[in-house]
Amino acid sequence: PEPPPLEDRQKLLIVEDNGDVRKYIRSIFYQHFIILEAENGKQGWEAAQEENPDVVISDVMMPVMDGIQFCKKVKSNLDTSHLPVILLTARTSLIFQIEGLETGADDYVTKPFNPKVLALKVRNLLQSREALCRTFADRETLVVEPKQITLTSMDEVFMEKALQSVEENMDNASFTVQDMTKDVGMSRMQLYRKLKALTGQTANDFIRTLRLKRAAQLIEQDELTIAEVTYRVGFNDLKYFRNCFKKQFGVNPSEYVKFKKGEMEIEEEEAEEQA
């Protein structure tokens, strides 16, 4: 595939003490990623916190801090627990692989490795993360469950807190990202990075998306007027609400019920044809 422009490239962190191996891994990915490098787990951990890479490839046997310790640190810290980690190892024993996977490593590649296999594993991990982001944004998914958009228990707990924070302030039009940071116990930057990684959205977009999903649920129930729904989900301006709703669902709020009924009728007709 054509290399993406520099501003669209994702960051790949290589943690490897052997300079030749680092250079070799860099040669596999440099055309499609911004490459970050670290010579041991300690440097890797610092880079993971500062640079917030999209994917990490780490050797296991390294001085100062090995790959197992590094991976444990990444996966047990809320700022970095969402980062996908691939461990490289020359040790292939089953016991060792279990030890590595218990640290939360997302995948393994044994040395010597085939560059195509490594590239495929990186692509698969990134695609699985993108699929989780799409699940959150999906206009058909009105009720978001933390398990649907997270892969680790630590991220699931974070997402539960984030969803609860918005849920409890659904009709509060003055609720801000600053209020949310207090609820989840994070700085604004930490919250931004975490939500961006798990949902593909900024904190403001995250709040708006959840408000609109709730609005769609209320409209489907057909018990409130559009104006009542607007205020129930924390919007003050009816026109702005309509614009946001149409952008999210492709139809105006007043058309949404008809749209959903039309979808159901089509599904029923298809089911009858298949029967």
C-alpha positions, 0 to 999 in steps of 0.5 A: 500500500501507498505510504501515508503522509507523515501527519497521518502516520501512527507511532511505533515504538521499538524496544530492543537492546541490539542495534542491528535488530532495531535497524532491521525492524525499523526497515520493515516499518519506516515507510508507514510509521513514525518510528520511536526507539529505546535500548531497554525497558526503562527507556521504553517505559519513558518513551511509552509515557511521553510519546503515547505510541500506537503499538509497541514491539519489545524484545524480552531479553534486555539489560536494565529492565527486560521486556517482561517487566516493561510489559507489566509496567505498560499494562498495569498503568492506566495511562498506557494499559491500552497500548498493544504490545508484541514481545520478541523472544528467542525462548519458545518454551510454553511456560515462558510464553504463558509468563509473557501473556500473563503480563498482558502482552497482546502477541508473541513473535519468536526469533528469528522472525519473518518480517511479513509475519511481524508486519501482519501481527502489527496490522492485525492489532491496530485493526482490532483497536480500530474496530473497537473505536468503530463500535463506539461510534456506530450509529446502530449501537445505542447502549455502549457496554465497556466490554465492547470497546476495551481489551484489558480489565484496567481499561474496562474500569476506566470506561465504566467510570467515564460512561457513568460520569456522562450518564449521571450528568446527561441532562446537565448542560453545563457539564464539562470535560473538566468535571469529567476529569474529576470523576475519573481522576485524571488530568485533561491530557490523560483523559484525552489520550485515553479516550482517543485511544479507546474510542477514537474521539476527543473528550468533548466528542465522547460526551456529545456522542453519548448524549446523542445515543441517549436521545435516539433511545428516547426518540425511539420510545416515542414518549417525549417531544423532540424539544423535551428530548433535547433538554433531557440529554443536556442540549440547550439549543434545539437547532444545534441539537438537530444538526448534531443528531443529523450528523450522527444518525444521517436523519433529523430527530423527527425523521428518526422514528420513521427511519427506524420503523422503515428499517424494521419493515425491511428486515421483516420482509427479508426474513419472510423472503428467507423463510 
